[in-house]
Amino acid sequence: MLQRQYSTDSLIPDDFQFARELHSGESDIITAIIHELSAREVFVSHKAIIFKLLEKLETEKDVVQLDIYRHALEFVVQRTPGEL
């Protein structure tokens, strides 16, 4: 199965344009991760975003920030087509 990927020409994928339903914290985190990944990679996949969020969840100690990462992860996973 082909994984949906995004070029650096579109730093914020269409899937996440409607992130208005999220609180600004989650939306900001997703946008920052997309920017960070696109600075190093030609393509940014849902899988890469998910892995980055998991990495942040494993290293964060602040419970409020952990909650933001969890909600952002839920949002991305719900919008990830097919299997990873």
N, C-alpha and C positions, 0 to 999 in steps of 0.2 A: 504494500500500500504506500502511496506517495504521501509524504508529510508536507503539510502546508508550510511554506517558507516565505520570508519577506526580504526584499533587498534593502540596502541602506538608503535607497531613494525614497522609501516610505518608512520613516522612523517610527511612526505609530500605525500599526496595522489596522485595517478596516474593522476587524473583529473587536478592537479595543476602543474604537472611536465612540462607542455608545457607553463608555465606562462612567457616564454621568450617573448611572444607577448606583455606583459605588460611592463611598465616602471619599473625600479628597485624599486622605492618607493612602488608601489602597490604590487609587488611580495614580497618584504620584509615584508610588513604589513601582507599579507596573511600567509606567512611562520611563522611569529612571533605569530600570533593568533593560528595557528595549534599547534605550540610548547606549547604555554600557555595552551590551552585547553587539550592537550594530557598529560600535567603534572598533571592535576586534574581528568581527566576522562579516562576510559578505551577505549571509543569510541568517535571519533570526527565526527560529522555529518555536512552536508552542513548547516543545520538549525542552529546549534550552532555557526558556523562561521559567518553566516548572522546576528544572534542576537548580536554577539560580535562587528561586524562592525557597526551595528545600535547604539549600546551603545557608541561606540567611536564617531560616528557622533553627538550624542546628547550632548556630553560633551566637544567636541573640540571647541576652539575659533579661532584658526589659520586658515585663509581661504585657505591657500595653503595645509595644512594638511587635511582639510575638502574635498578638491578636490581629494586628493589621496585616502581617504576613500571611496568617492563616486565611483571612478573608480574601486577600488577593489571590492566594493559591486556589481556593475554592472557585473563584470567579474564572480564572484561567482554565482550570480543569473542566469546568462545565462547558466551556466554549472550545475545547480541544476536540477536533473531529477524529473519530475512529480510535484505534488503539495506538498507544505510544510504543 
